[in-house]
Amino acid sequence: MAALHLLLLSLLCVLLVYQCHGACVEVDSDTEAVAGKGFKLGCISCKRRSEVSGTATVEWYFRAKGDADFVHIYSYNEYGPIIEHEQFLDRLDWNGTKRSNDIQDASIYLLNVTFNDTGTYRCFFNRILFFDNYENISLVSKVIHLSVVAKATRGTASIVSEIMMYVSIIGLQLWLLIEMIYCYRKIAAAGEEALREAANAEYLAIASESKDNCAGVQVGE
């Protein structure tokens, strides 16, 4: 029984480490691109309950500076990516979640940025979460206001986003360390309990054997 307890605690620790490494962190996209270079349009929507399975499809829309309406520029689903607008043909690459329909990172990479790419981008997550008795459908959207410049500058938003990313990473590492210490203490306590149980069993066995020997001596006399 003690060995089973140790095994279960060990598996729990492994699971916690796995979940921490696979944790999702929502980081805002940069908003300034340099003409002639590539740029990542970041869009991340983390599930609030990571243990619940789900699927998601993604739609990207763009509204050029001065325009009134959005146009559909990109789709991503179980069949793969589709560039929906001629302005972005051969210039958009998927940079998000790979090898899974449970999409949490819907980022795309824009190649050879031009000044005509200045404007507002919106990405939509069409997500389905699968519970035991029902399915939950939700729509999550993110907005990016992109400006295109001739030479790179670093704005306050970019600095703050980077700081928040590092703070989130450090926080996750500290959480993992605390969980590992907790698991270690549990395993150590279970190990000590197992040793005590083994010692008690051995003591009882010796005591029983001594009692039997004494009884045999008395009968012989």
LUMDRENLO-765938 format. One record per residue (C-alpha): x, y, z; chain; residue number from 1. Coordinates in nm, 4 decimals, decimal comma. Layout:
BEGIN
          x          y          z   c     k
          X          Y          Z   A   NUM
...
END
This chain:
BEGIN
          x          y          z   c     k
     0,0000     0,0000     0,0000   A     1
     0,2821     0,2376     0,0885   A     2
     0,4567     0,1614    -0,2408   A     3
     0,1371     0,2433    -0,4307   A     4
     0,1108     0,5725    -0,2423   A     5
     0,4677     0,6616    -0,3406   A     6
     0,3976     0,5757    -0,7032   A     7
     0,0858     0,7953    -0,7135   A     8
     0,2707     1,0912    -0,5616   A     9
     0,5529     1,0521    -0,8123   A    10
     0,3074     1,0499    -1,1011   A    11
     0,1422     1,3627    -0,9594   A    12
     0,4754     1,5450    -0,9558   A    13
     0,5470     1,4450    -1,3148   A    14
     0,2020     1,5657    -1,4175   A    15
     0,2516     1,9001    -1,2455   A    16
     0,5851     1,9511    -1,4192   A    17
     0,4304     1,8653    -1,7548   A    18
     0,1429     2,1067    -1,7022   A    19
     0,3756     2,3851    -1,5997   A    20
     0,5920     2,3447    -1,9089   A    21
     0,2776     2,3506    -2,1209   A    22
     0,1321     2,6520    -1,9449   A    23
    -0,0211     2,9251    -2,1572   A    24
     0,0659     3,2909    -2,0987   A    25
    -0,1262     3,5715    -2,2689   A    26
     0,1177     3,8337    -2,3965   A    27
     0,0091     4,1356    -2,5996   A    28
     0,1414     4,1667    -2,9527   A    29
     0,3963     4,4262    -3,0536   A    30
     0,2341     4,7107    -3,2446   A    31
     0,5178     4,8581    -3,4496   A    32
     0,6542     4,6951    -3,7654   A    33
     0,9419     4,8021    -3,9886   A    34
     0,8792     4,8370    -4,3605   A    35
     1,0489     4,5682    -4,5682   A    36
     1,0917     4,3276    -4,2759   A    37
     0,8822     4,0534    -4,1201   A    38
     0,6502     4,1008    -3,8234   A    39
     0,4691     3,8673    -3,5856   A    40
     0,1045     3,9509    -3,5195   A    41
     0,0583     3,7937    -3,1793   A    42
    -0,2782     3,6589    -3,0673   A    43
    -0,3032     3,4292    -2,7624   A    44
    -0,6172     3,3172    -2,5789   A    45
    -0,5547     3,0755    -2,2925   A    46
    -0,8181     2,8315    -2,1730   A    47
    -0,9204     2,9006    -1,8158   A    48
    -0,9418     2,5252    -1,7459   A    49
    -0,6472     2,3542    -1,9096   A    50
    -0,7704     2,0058    -1,8160   A    51
    -1,0801     2,0433    -2,0358   A    52
    -1,0317     1,9265    -2,3947   A    53
    -1,1379     2,1527    -2,6765   A    54
    -1,0991     2,2609    -3,0363   A    55
    -1,0741     2,6027    -3,1972   A    56
    -1,0684     2,7682    -3,5363   A    57
    -0,9204     3,1096    -3,6039   A    58
    -1,0202     3,4007    -3,8264   A    59
    -0,8132     3,7145    -3,8900   A    60
    -0,9550     4,0466    -4,0138   A    61
    -0,7873     4,3720    -4,1203   A    62
    -0,9037     4,7310    -4,1480   A    63
    -0,6618     4,9633    -4,3249   A    64
    -0,5955     5,3057    -4,1811   A    65
    -0,8724     5,5385    -4,2995   A    66
    -1,1096     5,2576    -4,4019   A    67
    -1,4440     5,1971    -4,2332   A    68
    -1,4802     4,8197    -4,2727   A    69
    -1,2793     4,5106    -4,1888   A    70
    -1,1859     4,2574    -4,4566   A    71
    -1,1295     3,8856    -4,3987   A    72
    -0,7604     3,8082    -4,4557   A    73
    -0,6813     3,4673    -4,2998   A    74
    -0,8397     3,1454    -4,1689   A    75
    -0,6964     2,8509    -3,9793   A    76
    -0,8855     2,5298    -3,8995   A    77
    -0,8408     2,1514    -3,9058   A    78
    -0,7776     2,1683    -4,2802   A    79
    -0,4909     2,4144    -4,2437   A    80
    -0,4336     2,7832    -4,3264   A    81
    -0,6113     2,9839    -4,5948   A    82
    -0,5110     3,3350    -4,7039   A    83
    -0,8406     3,5077    -4,7769   A    84
    -0,7296     3,8422    -4,9272   A    85
    -0,5108     3,9192    -5,2262   A    86
    -0,3203     4,1941    -5,0439   A    87
    -0,1657     3,9275    -4,8219   A    88
    -0,1096     3,6472    -5,0739   A    89
     0,2193     3,4655    -5,0060   A    90
     0,2870     3,7025    -4,7156   A    91
     0,1178     3,5345    -4,4197   A    92
     0,2494     3,2280    -4,2346   A    93
     0,0944     3,0470    -3,9385   A    94
     0,3021     3,1074    -3,6246   A    95
     0,0688     2,9666    -3,3605   A    96
    -0,0225     2,6300    -3,2063   A    97
     0,0985     2,3353    -3,4145   A    98
    -0,0009     1,9670    -3,4265   A    99
    -0,3184     2,0302    -3,2284   A   100
    -0,6733     2,1475    -3,2948   A   101
    -0,6852     2,2827    -2,9387   A   102
    -0,5490     2,6220    -3,0468   A   103
    -0,4451     2,8746    -2,7835   A   104
    -0,1816     3,0640    -2,9822   A   105
    -0,3208     3,2025    -3,3092   A   106
    -0,0256     3,4227    -3,4016   A   107
     0,0611     3,4781    -3,7675   A   108
     0,3765     3,6109    -3,9310   A   109
     0,3557     3,8911    -4,1872   A   110
     0,6345     3,8887    -4,4471   A   111
     0,7762     4,1917    -4,6289   A   112
     0,5749     4,4527    -4,4398   A   113
     0,4610     4,7584    -4,6378   A   114
     0,3131     5,0902    -4,5269   A   115
    -0,0202     4,9687    -4,6655   A   116
    -0,0266     4,7139    -4,3821   A   117
    -0,0821     4,9925    -4,1284   A   118
    -0,4196     4,9570    -3,9584   A   119
    -0,6206     4,7463    -3,7157   A   120
    -0,6056     4,3656    -3,7027   A   121
    -0,8528     4,1438    -3,5211   A   122
    -0,8246     3,7743    -3,4553   A   123
    -1,1198     3,5606    -3,3462   A   124
    -1,1086     3,2283    -3,1636   A   125
    -1,4158     3,0116    -3,2276   A   126
    -1,3653     2,7672    -2,9400   A   127
    -1,5574     2,4582    -2,8300   A   128
    -1,4883     2,3060    -2,4870   A   129
    -1,5994     1,9464    -2,4313   A   130
    -1,7456     1,8708    -2,0877   A   131
    -1,8980     1,5408    -1,9756   A   132
    -2,2586     1,6347    -2,0469   A   133
    -2,2406     1,9345    -2,2764   A   134
    -2,0273     2,1493    -2,5060   A   135
    -1,9461     2,5136    -2,4402   A   136
    -1,9033     2,7397    -2,7431   A   137
    -1,7275     3,0737    -2,7001   A   138
    -1,5912     3,3521    -2,9193   A   139
    -1,2796     3,5387    -2,8098   A   140
    -1,1347     3,8326    -2,9997   A   141
    -0,8091     4,0275    -2,9780   A   142
    -0,7315     4,3646    -3,1385   A   143
    -0,3929     4,4892    -3,2630   A   144
    -0,3355     4,8449    -3,3827   A   145
    -0,0340     4,8178    -3,6105   A   146
     0,1799     5,1069    -3,7272   A   147
     0,4537     5,0701    -3,9894   A   148
     0,7697     5,2788    -3,9669   A   149
     1,0780     5,3156    -4,1826   A   150
     1,3191     5,2573    -3,8939   A   151
     1,2736     5,0520    -3,5791   A   152
     1,1995     5,2256    -3,2505   A   153
     1,1125     5,0711    -2,9195   A   154
     0,7982     5,2034    -2,7547   A   155
     0,6756     5,1814    -2,3992   A   156
     0,4171     4,9148    -2,4859   A   157
     0,6865     4,6837    -2,6209   A   158
     0,9005     4,7265    -2,3106   A   159
     0,6065     4,6667    -2,0760   A   160
     0,4996     4,3557    -2,2717   A   161
     0,8487     4,2103    -2,2498   A   162
     0,8697     4,2798    -1,8763   A   163
     0,5302     4,1159    -1,8192   A   164
     0,6402     3,8113    -2,0196   A   165
     0,9496     3,7643    -1,8010   A   166
     0,7461     3,8205    -1,4836   A   167
     0,5001     3,5519    -1,5972   A   168
     0,7817     3,3074    -1,6749   A   169
     0,9478     3,3669    -1,3366   A   170
     0,6122     3,3261    -1,1621   A   171
     0,5529     2,9912    -1,3340   A   172
     0,9007     2,8712    -1,2385   A   173
     0,8449     2,9675    -0,8741   A   174
     0,5101     2,7866    -0,8771   A   175
     0,6800     2,4769    -1,0193   A   176
     0,9508     2,4935    -0,7505   A   177
     0,6889     2,5164    -0,4744   A   178
     0,4956     2,2205    -0,6186   A   179
     0,8141     2,0119    -0,6454   A   180
     0,9057     2,0890    -0,2820   A   181
     0,5533     1,9939    -0,1758   A   182
     0,5710     1,6662    -0,3699   A   183
     0,9174     1,5898    -0,2297   A   184
     0,7946     1,6366     0,1255   A   185
     0,4925     1,4172     0,0571   A   186
     0,7106     1,1445    -0,0930   A   187
     0,9608     1,1702     0,1959   A   188
     0,6805     1,1472     0,4517   A   189
     0,5294     0,8499     0,2704   A   190
     0,8712     0,6842     0,2596   A   191
     0,9201     0,7292     0,6336   A   192
     0,5731     0,5883     0,6958   A   193
     0,6558     0,2869     0,4795   A   194
     0,9789     0,2293     0,6753   A   195
     0,7906     0,2509     1,0047   A   196
     0,5308     0,0046     0,8809   A   197
     0,8047    -0,2349     0,7671   A   198
     0,9855    -0,2004     1,1023   A   199
     0,6645    -0,2633     1,2936   A   200
     0,5867    -0,5669     1,0807   A   201
     0,9357    -0,7044     1,1393   A   202
     0,9080    -0,6406     1,5139   A   203
     0,5712    -0,8162     1,5302   A   204
     0,7097    -1,1090     1,3341   A   205
     1,0082    -1,1422     1,5718   A   206
     0,7840    -1,1068     1,8759   A   207
     0,5490    -1,3725     1,7427   A   208
     0,8384    -1,6064     1,6717   A   209
     0,9802    -1,5542     2,0219   A   210
     0,6407    -1,6232     2,1729   A   211
     0,6112    -1,9454     1,9756   A   212
     0,9596    -2,0542     2,0833   A   213
     0,8771    -1,9876     2,4483   A   214
     0,5572    -2,1846     2,4195   A   215
     0,7490    -2,4754     2,2671   A   216
     1,0025    -2,4744     2,5489   A   217
     0,7267    -2,4796     2,8094   A   218
     0,5557    -2,7728     2,6405   A   219
     0,8857    -2,9634     2,6278   A   220
     0,9416    -2,9147     2,9954   A   221
END
